[in-house]
């Protein structure tokens, strides 16, 4: 005998009588075991929804002090993706449109409820939800594939920049060596530092593309994103294409994911350049706008309020209405002739990126008149900046002892000299095993451990765990030449005192140690 299918349902209605009738109708569905939880208050409902596994949510349309549309909007803004079905005393096409726009999956009229109708509606909603989850996994895979495709396009331009920067470093180092006999070399050393910073920024951009993006939304300086994208595009776009970036006059902050936004800008600009085989112009501009929720948009956002509009406009061949209607469909592409081939994923990923950042897209295009993509992203607020010492003397230690651990001898020597100059006592270890041996002998003297993450035999993570076993209150600052974003959450959860990304300057290290030691 087949076991009944178990379905978990939460329902919100301020009328206990309606909830009881709804429960009885659900129980009459053959072949299902219904786990039903009823709520008459929104405050209780919203608290329990996020804590429990649920298959379908039912919400009454009219309630005291709140409507079903308010409930749906609040749940969707919190990231609730599970099916929501609205129950209403009456229904028409107008109401259906309102409910759908609010983010509901379906609606049912209370007077028409029957076990058979409920079964079909719930089953359809659950199947659509499962399909959307599978689609989300596929979109993630497609996005990783698109990242690799984008990296291939950018590799030539970045390699060119990288070789130039390396040449500058070697040249300035030679100048410094020649002038070192009693002469002032400060200017040449400044040039080396500046060039090294430029190299570090290029590597940072590469790391952001290779990272498996966590889709974290944060306050982002749009001007900096445009500057980073422009540095890449000027070596990627064909010479016949002119790129005009109109930077905002004042700092413009948005809520976004810098990596996703950078990828979006690059994709749109590369697409634009391909629509101008004989040359043309791409203009990127931005301005503040206020959305009312009724704004015309090709792919509207449910969010209202202060936004920033980022516009990418080209003078290319434009698109027909038929093409424009399909540009965001996965695998749809017009690049089918000659050597110009595409996956048809670029604009689908652009749309997905903007959706993840709670934004919307509006596209205008006509044959022969170019194309304009308008991206609407929520404004961000300036966070108060932490104040650090800027006077070198304020970075000086008080003779505390620091255990520095790094398998690169050049780095270990440099860090040791830097710490000594900052008035710290230094113990140096070339790997995790040596660090453990030193720590076990001089545990009482060591105030902080500066620990590299990537080392042979025993990596920094394993070393940290063993240090904690020896002394649970040990203060450890991790350093790494790899991107620390992926490991950051896990390291902090384990109890590390801080992180510092290589390459860093003497002042960066001094500030971080001061933060940890107080």
Secondary structure, DSSP 4 states (H G I P E B T S, - for coil): -PPPEEEEEEEE-S-HHHHHHHHHHHHTSTTEEEEEEEES-HHHHHHHHTTS--SEEEEESEETTEEHHHHHHHHHHTT--SEEEEEES---HHHHHHHHHHT-SEEEEGGG--HHHHHHHHHHHHHHHHHHHHHHHHHHHHHHHHHHHHHHHHHHHHHHHHHHHHHHHHHHHHHHHHHTTTS--HHHHHHHHHHHHHHHHHHHHHHHHHS------EEEEHHHHHHHHHHHHTTTS-TTEEEEE---SS--EEEE-HHHHHHHHHHHHHHHHHT-TT-EEEEEEEEEEEE-S----TB--S--EEEEEEEEEE-S----HHHHTTTTSTT--S--STT----S-HHHHHHHHHHHTT-EEEEEE-TTS-EEEEEEEEB--PPPPPP---SGGGG---S-EEEEE-S-HHHHHHHHHHHHHTT-EEEEESSHHHHHHHHHHHTTTEEEEEEES--SSS-HHHHHHHHHHH-TT--EEEEESS--HHHHHHHHHHT--EEEESS--HHHHHHHHHHHH-
